[in-house]
């Protein structure tokens, strides 16, 4: 049975890349949200966004942060990371900058979104694994993520259970 995960990503910049990872189908991800649905959620303010995130994360065992150029430091990405850790969910990061977007463009590699967090005095970035597929071609990056995603999620859950 496939694990249920929540995908965290910068919507405007990486929605297309995230949909590619979601469509791999090895793990069950949260449902895609359309531009119109997301705009409706945002109009409800911060509390509505927090509620939407909580609802989407409910019943998930791991949060997969898809790291693009502008992911680290974003308010809602940070909220999702904090919530995942507090709720004892596995956390894993995957760089997706070399997957092509809807315009067939790749991006610059983003920074580690876990670097600004600590668990006690331990940097979260030294606990949470971040993977950077070692390929440039989008098809090779996709294949690498496809081949490893399930193991990365399982490892993230094992790591979280240690803390």
DOVEXTOR-232833 format. One record per residue (C-alpha): x, y, z; residue number from 1. Coordinates in pm, 1 decimal. Example, Ala and Ser with C-alpha at 12.3 -4.5 7.8 and 13.67 -1.06 7.14 Angstrom:
// residues 2
        u        v        w   n
   1230.0   -450.0    780.0   1
   1367.0   -106.0    714.0   2
//
This chain:
// residues 163
        u        v        w   n
      0.0      0.0      0.0   1
    137.4    339.4    -99.2   2
    225.5    587.4    174.2   3
     20.7    903.0    190.8   4
    230.6   1217.3    166.6   5
    178.2   1590.8    157.4   6
    371.2   1778.7   -110.6   7
    500.2   2119.4     -6.8   8
    621.7   2355.3   -280.4   9
    616.5   2714.1   -403.2  10
    293.3   2709.2   -601.4  11
    356.4   2990.4   -850.1  12
    707.3   2881.6   -945.0  13
    692.9   2503.6   -917.1  14
    334.6   2386.3   -965.2  15
    421.7   2224.6  -1300.0  16
    728.4   2050.4  -1156.9  17
    530.1   1936.6   -852.6  18
    259.0   1787.1  -1072.7  19
    523.3   1575.8  -1245.9  20
    638.3   1433.7   -913.0  21
    280.4   1381.8   -794.3  22
    199.0   1192.7  -1113.5  23
    475.4    939.4  -1050.0  24
    213.7    758.3   -842.4  25
    452.2    561.3   -620.6  26
    322.6    737.6   -311.1  27
    -21.4    885.2   -271.1  28
      0.5   1263.7   -262.4  29
   -238.3   1536.2   -170.7  30
   -478.9   1632.9   -444.6  31
   -374.5   1901.2   -687.0  32
   -536.7   2237.6   -634.7  33
   -631.1   2460.2   -925.4  34
   -533.6   2826.6   -949.2  35
   -895.8   2924.7   -882.2  36
   -925.7   2699.1   -576.3  37
   -599.8   2832.4   -431.0  38
   -712.3   3191.8   -487.9  39
  -1036.3   3114.2   -301.7  40
   -842.4   2968.0     -8.0  41
   -606.6   3269.0     -0.4  42
   -896.9   3515.0      4.2  43
  -1000.4   3362.1    336.5  44
   -681.3   3492.4    498.2  45
   -413.5   3326.1    706.3  46
   -654.3   3122.0    920.4  47
   -819.6   2976.8    609.3  48
   -479.7   2885.0    464.9  49
   -371.7   2724.2    793.8  50
   -697.2   2526.8    803.1  51
   -653.3   2415.3    440.2  52
   -295.5   2301.5    509.1  53
   -403.7   2113.1    822.9  54
   -683.9   1942.9    631.5  55
   -447.4   1844.5    349.0  56
   -184.0   1713.0    594.2  57
   -431.0   1511.0    797.4  58
   -369.2   1137.5    761.7  59
    -34.4   1185.6    585.6  60
    276.4   1015.8    720.3  61
    534.9   1232.4    546.8  62
    583.6   1579.0    399.0  63
    785.9   1594.4     79.2  64
    924.6   1942.7     23.5  65
    987.4   1995.1   -347.8  66
   1269.0   2245.5   -351.8  67
   1280.5   2500.4   -629.4  68
   1466.2   2828.2   -660.1  69
   1224.8   3022.3   -436.8  70
   1110.4   2757.3   -187.5  71
   1327.6   2826.8    118.2  72
   1202.9   3090.7    357.7  73
    848.6   3115.2    221.3  74
    590.3   3169.7    494.1  75
    367.2   2873.6    410.5  76
    653.4   2636.4    331.9  77
    795.2   2719.8    676.6  78
    452.9   2662.8    831.3  79
    425.3   2323.1    660.6  80
    773.3   2220.4    779.3  81
    697.3   2329.4   1137.1  82
    359.1   2154.4   1133.8  83
    505.4   1833.2    993.4  84
    774.1   1818.9   1261.7  85
    528.4   1896.1   1545.2  86
    289.1   1630.6   1413.7  87
    572.3   1373.0   1399.4  88
    553.7   1330.6   1022.4  89
    854.5   1232.2    817.1  90
   1021.7   1518.9    632.9  91
   1228.1   1495.7    316.0  92
   1342.9   1749.1     57.3  93
   1390.8   1693.1   -315.1  94
   1546.6   1948.4   -548.5  95
   1326.7   1985.1   -858.1  96
   1501.4   2273.7  -1037.0  97
   1612.7   2051.2  -1325.9  98
   1261.3   1930.9  -1404.6  99
   1119.7   2141.8  -1684.6 100
    823.3   2369.6  -1624.8 101
    527.8   2425.3  -1858.8 102
    751.1   2645.2  -2076.6 103
   1015.3   2372.1  -2100.8 104
   1249.2   2574.9  -1877.5 105
   1467.7   2458.8  -1592.9 106
   1547.3   2676.2  -1293.2 107
   1831.2   2755.1  -1053.4 108
   1891.8   2527.8   -758.5 109
   1720.0   2649.3   -442.5 110
   1865.3   2661.2    -93.8 111
   1785.1   2411.6    182.1 112
   1448.7   2511.9    334.5 113
   1529.5   2322.0    656.0 114
   1841.0   2530.5    731.0 115
   1655.0   2792.4    935.6 116
   1505.9   2546.9   1185.5 117
   1647.0   2375.7   1492.8 118
   1544.9   2082.0   1709.7 119
   1680.5   2189.0   2045.4 120
   2027.2   2301.1   1940.9 121
   2050.6   2067.5   1641.3 122
   1994.5   2221.7   1296.7 123
   1697.5   2052.4   1128.8 124
   1905.6   2050.1    809.7 125
   2138.4   1797.8    975.9 126
   1842.9   1566.7   1049.0 127
   1624.5   1593.6    738.9 128
   1765.2   1446.6    418.6 129
   1761.8   1658.8    102.9 130
   1814.5   1489.7   -232.1 131
   1948.0   1653.2   -545.0 132
   1909.4   1420.3   -843.6 133
   2254.7   1399.4  -1006.1 134
   2133.8   1469.1  -1358.7 135
   2075.3   1770.9  -1577.3 136
   1827.9   1628.6  -1830.2 137
   1470.3   1661.6  -1705.5 138
   1384.0   1306.0  -1814.1 139
   1678.0   1166.0  -1614.4 140
   1582.5   1372.5  -1308.9 141
   1225.2   1243.5  -1334.0 142
   1348.3    883.7  -1364.8 143
   1578.9    925.4  -1064.3 144
   1299.3   1064.9   -848.8 145
   1066.0    786.5   -969.3 146
   1317.8    518.9   -874.8 147
   1391.9    661.6   -530.0 148
   1085.9    846.9   -399.7 149
    936.2    556.0   -209.2 150
   1266.1    476.2    -33.4 151
   1322.7    844.1     49.5 152
    978.8    867.8    209.8 153
   1034.5    550.3    412.1 154
   1373.8    677.4    527.0 155
   1221.2   1013.7    628.8 156
    963.5    834.9    843.3 157
   1233.5    618.0   1006.3 158
   1446.3    927.0   1079.5 159
   1150.8   1114.4   1231.3 160
   1075.6    821.5   1457.7 161
   1423.3    859.8   1608.6 162
   1351.5   1211.5   1735.5 163
//
